[in-house]
Amino acid sequence: MADDDDQDDGPLTTDPIEIALPGEGPFQLPLCTDLAAIAIGETLAVLQFETMEGQRIDIPIPLGMLEEIKDAAEEALQAALTDRDGTMMQ
């Protein structure tokens, strides 16, 4: 029987990423695949990711914070799509 772990359809490494954040650290994040699921309640959303190793990570986020993340992501994407002289890249 073939082992699914032998498939080579992902990145070459699954080492954690160190990022600089205020406070004690360094903070290490596991590499995640696509967003697996979203559960939304009255005041809280839970984003579910899966790591490259197949572990499930659930991140609870208050809806107000989710809106702030959305706004920040849109701003970051807009900046990434704008070249240095201020014109939009296609």
C-alpha positions in Angstrom: 0.0 0.0 0.0 1.4 3.4 -1.0 2.1 6.0 1.7 0.5 9.4 1.1 3.5 11.1 2.8 5.6 10.1 -0.3 3.8 12.7 -2.5 5.8 15.8 -3.3 3.2 18.5 -3.8 4.2 21.0 -1.1 7.1 23.3 -0.2 10.5 21.8 0.3 10.6 22.7 4.0 8.2 22.9 6.9 10.5 24.7 9.3 8.8 27.2 11.6 9.1 30.9 10.6 10.6 33.3 13.1 9.0 36.8 13.1 9.9 39.9 15.2 7.0 40.9 17.4 7.1 43.1 20.6 7.5 41.1 23.7 9.5 38.0 24.6 10.3 35.8 21.6 11.2 34.9 19.0 7.8 33.8 18.0 7.6 30.8 15.7 4.7 30.1 13.4 4.1 26.8 11.7 3.6 26.9 8.0 -0.1 26.5 7.2 -2.0 25.4 4.1 -5.1 27.2 2.8 -7.8 28.3 5.2 -9.7 25.1 6.0 -12.9 26.4 7.5 -14.5 29.5 9.1 -17.2 29.3 11.8 -19.0 32.5 12.6 -21.1 33.1 15.7 -22.8 36.2 17.0 -19.6 37.8 18.5 -16.8 35.4 17.5 -15.3 33.9 14.4 -13.0 30.8 14.4 -10.6 30.5 11.5 -9.4 26.9 11.1 -6.0 26.2 9.4 -4.1 23.0 8.8 -0.3 23.0 9.1 2.0 21.4 6.6 2.3 18.5 9.0 -1.5 18.0 9.1 -2.1 19.5 12.6 -5.3 21.6 13.0 -5.0 25.2 14.3 -8.1 27.1 15.3 -7.8 30.8 15.9 -10.8 32.5 17.7 -11.2 36.1 16.7 -13.8 38.6 17.9 -15.9 39.9 14.9 -14.7 43.5 15.5 -11.1 42.4 15.2 -11.9 40.4 12.1 -13.2 43.6 10.5 -9.9 45.4 11.5 -7.9 42.5 10.0 -10.0 42.8 6.8 -9.3 46.5 6.5 -5.6 46.0 7.2 -5.3 43.2 4.6 -7.1 45.3 2.0 -4.7 48.2 2.7 -1.7 46.0 2.5 -2.9 44.4 -0.8 -3.6 47.9 -2.2 -0.1 49.0 -1.3 1.4 45.9 -2.8 -0.4 46.5 -6.1 0.7 50.1 -6.3 4.1 50.8 -7.8 6.5 53.4 -6.5 5.2 56.3 -8.6 1.7 55.7 -7.3 0.1 54.1 -10.3 -1.8 50.8 -10.0 0.0 47.7 -11.4 -2.1 45.4 -13.6 
